[in-house]
Amino acid sequence: MELIDYDAQIPNNVALASDDRLKRALEQWHPGYLNWWNQMGPMGFNDSEVYLRTATGVDPKGWAQFQYVKMPEYRWGIFLAPGDPERKIGFGEHFGEPVWQEVPGEYRAMLRRLLVVQGDTEPASVEQQRHLGATAPSLYDLRNLFQVNVEEGRHLWAMVYLLQRYFGRDGREEAEALLTRRSGDDDRPRMLGAFNEETPDWLSFFMFTFFTDRDGKYQLEALAQSGFDPLARTTRFMLTEEAHHMFVGESGIGRVIEATATAMIAAHIDDPTDVERIRSLNVIDLPTLQRYLNFHFSVSLDLFGAEASSNAANAFAAGLKGRFNEHKIDDDHRLTNSTYPVLRLEETDIVNRNEPALSVLNARLRDDYANDCTNGVKRWNKILEKAGVDYRLSLPHVGFHRQVGEFQMAPIDPSGQVHKGVAFHDIVEGHLPSSDDRAFITSLMQPIYEPGSYASWIAPPKVAIDNKPGDFEFVRLHG
């Protein structure tokens, strides 16, 4: 395993100093990256000192250090998890062969496409969250937002390293293009729909980091199985950082629920649907929370693509992208005769149909993701149960409010009932955030920058980052 070179302009454990061509290419890309960060990164906080963690190693037991850093001075770098010289390809037509250290010529275009799509999501989320600092509910949350932002920026570095190291001029051109697309831009949008949605408020941010970053976990886990070893090692370290992003989402929503439940009990409100009274307490009513959940879960499901996909089948057969926890699955890992149950829409019924497993890999990955989300929702409901509030959140059916795949624009309600003959929008509209909901959430978005203070709509964390006290100044706003 290469040690991290922290004296270099670009910290790395890939022996960058010994590769002049690659080093020059990355150093030439660096100013463009900083220019992008200054244009599209967190707005208005470049001079603030933020208590950030920075990767200093790849050992999971001690890879990060915490210190105050101005975000433009963050040491973005290139870190690969330790390699295994005995590692074999774990699936597909090359199952059991040694993993590749260089790009197999026949899979060059397919692999490049996988890297570009993954790389495009990383700067997109930073762009979506650009304005949130102005309405942070606390310095603790502000710091967490910025931690997510700088690490998504580092994940962009991770994909750019692979593109520039292994794809020559094509890779350099793709790396440049990653800095020119913009989330939500009419002419140059990001490649995937969910990364062009707005993240206008902190409730959306917490939903994004729970649902959409969790999609990232499943995509990265599938790539971590890759027979192209540099990709597998890169994504394994990215997953180490990604875990914090999902923690921000899950704990953030949990704290919103806790604040609401506490306020309802204090005001002797037993009816969770008494929205007007609950909102008057400056907390978020649970039905509105459910509608936000419906939206973010459904748009995140679209990121998995159509249930049946020849691209996914080809990537699996080639040994480039596996399944979630591929190495733990008890089958032949070639899927030559395997089937997998997939939900299909037949007239007014949604039925389960066994189909060739190789062709419906997206459906399987999506199901694994949905099961993970279900467990998170159960943990949120335990907060309500413990508080004695008679309301439970739930995931909508996977067919609800879909723009991609089998259920695209199908009139299916959150319970999974198909309303044949009724317009799609008439079915989904009442189950998604309304303009009134969004206006109310916006009205709550007032910045709280006093150390140890929190907005009324969110409870303080049980334990702060790095075990710091609750009144710790996580962001020094003026440096």
N, C-alpha and C positions, 0 to 999 in steps of 0.2 A: 504494500500500500504506500502510495506517495504521501509524504508529509505536506501539510499546507504551507505554501510559501506566502507569508503575510507581508513580506517586505516589497513584493512586486506591486506594480500599479494595479494589477488585477489579481487579487488573492486566488490561489488555486492549488489543487493537489493533482494536477494533470501534467506536471513537468513542462509548463508553458515556456519557461526560460530556455529550454533546449529545442524549441520549435520556432525559429525566427519568422517563418512565413505566417504561421498561425498567430503568433504574438503580434506581428504588425497588423494583421487583419482585424484582430479584436481591438487593438489600440486605436485603429482608424474608426472602428464602429463606436467606440466609447463616447466621443464628443456628441455624436448624434443621439446616443442614448440619454446623455445628460440634458441635451436640448429638449428631447421628448419629455423627460421628467419635469423640467422646469416649465414646460408648456402645459402638460397634461397631468402631472402628479398633484398631490394635495395642494389646494390653492391657499396661499397666504401664510404658510408655516415653514417656509424654507429656512428662516432665521431662528426658528425655535429649537431648543435642545430637548430631545425626546429620549426617554429612558428605554432604549431598544436592546434587544438581544441580537448578537451577531455571531454567525457561525465561525468557530475557530478550530473545528476538527470534525471528523465524521464518526467518531465514537459515540453511539447513542447515549452513553452514560455521562458524557461531559463535553458536548460539542458547542455549547453556546456560552457567551459571556454577556453580562448586562452593563451598560454604561450610557451616559448621555451622549447623544450624537445628533448633529444637524443632518437632516435626511439627505440633502445632496452630497454629504460627505460619507454616507453609509458605505461600508466596504462590500459592495456587491462582488461576488466572486463565482468561481466554478468549482463545485465540489461533487465528487463521485463517491458513492459508498464503496467500501472495500470489495475487491474482486476475489473470485474463487477460481484458481487455475484449473480445477477439476470440474467446473460447472458444465453441464450438458443442456442442450435444447430440450425443453420440457413438454413440447406439444407440436402438432402439425406433421408435415411430411418429413421433416428432418429430426424427428423425435429421437433422442439418444445420441445425436452427433455433438461434437464439441461446439460451444457457442462461438459466434463470430466476433473477432476484434476489428475487422474491417467490413465495409458494406458489401454484401453479396451483389455482384453486378446485376443479376436478374431481378433483384428486388429494390434497386436503387430508387426508382420513381415512387414506388409505394411507400418506402420508408421516409423519403423526403416529405411526402404529403402528410404522413402521420406527425412528423415533427413540426411542420408549418401550422397545422390545425391546432396542435397542443400549444405551440408557442404563441399563437394569435390570441388565445384566451387570457394569457397572463397580463399583458399591458391593458387589455380591455377592462378588466375589473378595476384597475387603478383609475382608469378614465371615468368609469361609472361612479366611482366614489369620490371624485375630485372635490366636490363642494361640501362634503359632510362635516369637515372640521369646524365649519362656521356654526354648527348647531349641536355640538357634542354635548351629551347629557352629563359628562364629568371628565375630569382629566384622565382618569383611569380608562374610560372608554375611548377618549381621544388617542391615548397612547396605543391602545389595542388596534384601532383603525390604522394608525401609521405603521405598526408592526406588520399587519397584513399587507399593507401597500408595498413596503420595501421588500418583503419576501416574495410577493408576486413579481416585483421587478427582478429579483434574483432568479426566479424561475424562468423569466424571459432570457436572462443570461445563460441559463442551463441549456435551453433549446438552441440558442444562437451559437453556443460553443459547438454543439453537435453538427449544426448546419455548416459552420465555417471549417470545422476540423475535417469533416468527411465528405463534403459535397462541393468543394472548390468554388469556382465562379458562381455556379448555380446557388450554392449555399449562401454566398455573400449577398447575392441579389435578393434572396428570400429574407435574409436578416435585415436588409435595408427596408424591404417592404413591410416588415413587422412594425417599423417605426412610422410608417406613413398612413396606415389605416387608422381609423378613429371610431370609437364606439358611438353608434347612432348616426354617423355621418351619412347623408343621402348618397353621396358620390363614392365614398371610400369606407363603407361600413366594415365592422369586424365580421369574421366568417360565419359565426354561429348566432342564431337569433337571440338567445338569452343574454348574450353579451352586447346586444344593442339596446336592451331595455334600460330605462332610467333607474337609478337608485337614489330617489330624491329625499329620502328621510331615513332615520336610524332604524325604524321598524323594518323597512325594506332591507337595510344593510344586514341586520341580524338574520333575517330570513334568507338572504343571499348566502351568507357565510354558513348557514346550516344546510340549506338545500343545494345551492349551486356549487359551493366548494366541495360538498360531499359527492356530487357528480364527478368533480375533479379527482377526488380520492379513488373512485372506481375506475376512471380512465387511466390514472397513473398506476394503479395496482395491476391493471391489465398490461400496461407497457413495461412494468417492472418484471414481468415474466419473459420479456423478449429474448429471442436468441441472439439479437444484436447486443452484445454485452455492455458497450458504453451507454446505450439507452437504458438498459435495465439498471445499471449502477447509478445513473443520473436520476432516474425517477425514484429509486429507493430513497435517496437522500431528500428529494423534494417532498416525499411523503412525511418525512420527519418534521418538516416545517409546516406542512399542510394541516397536521393534526391540531395545531394551535388555532388555525382559522376556523375550523369546525367547532372548537371549544368556544371561541368568541360568539359564534352563532347560537349554539345550544344554551350556553350560560346566559347570553343576552336575552333570549326569549324567556328563559326560566325566570330571570329577574323581573321582566315585564309582568309575567303572570303573578309573581309573588307580590309586586307592588299593587296590582289590581285587587288581588284577593285580600290583602291587608286593608286596603282602603274600603272595600265593600263591607268587610266585617266591622270595621270601626264605625261605618255609617249605618250599620244594621240593614244593609241591603241584601235580601235573600234571593232576589230574582236576577240572574245574570243577564236576562234580556231587557232589563230596565235601563236601556242604553243612555237615555237622557240624564238620569240621576248619576249613573256611574261616570259618564263623561264630565259631569259638573265637578267631580273630584279630581280632575286633571290626571286621570289614569286611562288606560286603553281598555275598553270593554271587550269581553271575550268573543262575541260574535264578529267584531271587526278583525280581531286577531285571526279568527278562523278563515275569514275571507282573504286576508293576506297570505295565510298558509296555503289556501287553495290555489292562489295565483302562482306562488313561487314553486310549489311542488310540481304543478303541471308544466310550467315552462322549463323547469329543470329536466323533467322526463323527456321533453323534446330533444334534449342534447344527446340522448342515446341513439337518435336516428330511428329509421324504420325497423320494425321487428325483424324482418328478413332483409339481409344485406349481403350482396356479393362482395362488396369491399371488405366487410368484416370477415367473411368466410375466407377470402383470399389472404388477408393478413394473418389469420390463424393458421391456414395451411402452410403459409410461407415461414411460420415460426416467428413472426414479428410482433404480434399482439395476442396475448392469451386471454384466459378468463380470470375472473376474480379468484384469488387463491388457487390458481391452476395446480400448483404442486400438492394441494391437499385434496384434490378431487380424485375419487376412486373410479377411474374408467381408463380407456385405452389412450386418451389424450390425442387421438387422431380423428375421432368422431366419424369414422367411416360408416358405421351402421347404427349410430346412436340417434335417439329422438329426444325432443324436449317439448313439454306442453306449453302452448302459446295461446293467449286469448285472441279470439277472432270475433268480428262482428258479422252476424248472420241475420239479416232482416231486423227484427226487434230483439234479438237475443245476443248475448255475449257468451260464447262457448269456448271451452278449452279443447285444443286440437293438438295431437302429437305430430310434430313435424321434424324433418331432418335437423339434428342439433347443429350441424355445421352452418346451416343457412340462417339460423335464428339466434346467433350469438348475441346480438344486440338486445334481444328480448330477455335473455338469461341475465346479462349484466344489469339491465334495468330492474329485473325482479330482485336481484341481490341488493341493489341500491334501495328499492322501495322497502324491503324488509328492514334494512338498517334505519331508514327514516321512521318506520313504525316504532322501533325501539326508542328512538328519541322522543317521539310524541308520548309514549307511555311514561317516560321520565317527567315530562311536563305535567301530565295528568296527575302524577303522584303529588305534585305541589298543590294542585287544586284539591285533591282528596285529603291531603294532610290539613289543609286550611278549612275544610268543611264546605267548600263551594260546590254547588250542584251543577257542574258543567264539565264536559269533557271535549277536548279537541280531538280531531280525527283527520286522517289523510283522505282526500277524495279518491274515488276510483281512478285507476290509471287511464281510463278512457275519457275522463272529464277534461274539457277545455284543452284539447290537443290540436296542435298545428302540424304535426308530423306523424306519419305512420298509419297504422291500421285504423285508428280512431280520429284521423284528421277531420276536423269540422263536423264530427258526428254529434247529434243532439243527445248527449249523455249527461245525466245529472251526477252530483257527487256520490250518490249511493250506487251508481252503476246502472240505473234504469235508463233504457233507451226510449226517447220520445219521438217516434217516427212521425214525420209530417210537420214537426215543429222546427222553426228556425234555430240554428246553432246559437246565435246570440241571445235569443229569447230564453234559452235554457241556462246558459252560463252566467248571464249578466247579474242576476241577483245573488250569485254565489262568489262574486269577485268584488274587490274593493270598489266602492262607488266614488263619485266625485265628492260626495259629502264626507265619506270616510277619509279620503285623502286630505280634504281640507281640514278636518279635525286633527288628523295626525300632524299635519304641517303646523297647526296652531300650537302644538305641544313642543315643537322643535325650537326651544330657546337654549342658547349655550349656557353651560354652567362650568365656569373655569376656576372656581374656588377649590383648593385642595381639600379633599374629604367630603365635598358636597355633591349631591346627585339630584337630577331632575325628579319631579314628583312621580313620573310614570315608570321609573325603573328603580329597583332596590339595589343597595350596595352589594358588591360581591362578598361571598363568604370569606374568601382568602384572596388577597391582591397578588399581583405578579411579583415573583421573586420574593415572596413572603414579606413584602414591604408593608408598613402600617397604612391604615386607611386614609390618613391625611398626607400621604407621601405626594410630593410634587412630580407626577409622572411626566408632565410636559412643562418645561420652562418657556413660557410663551414668547418671551422677548430675548431669549438667549442669555 
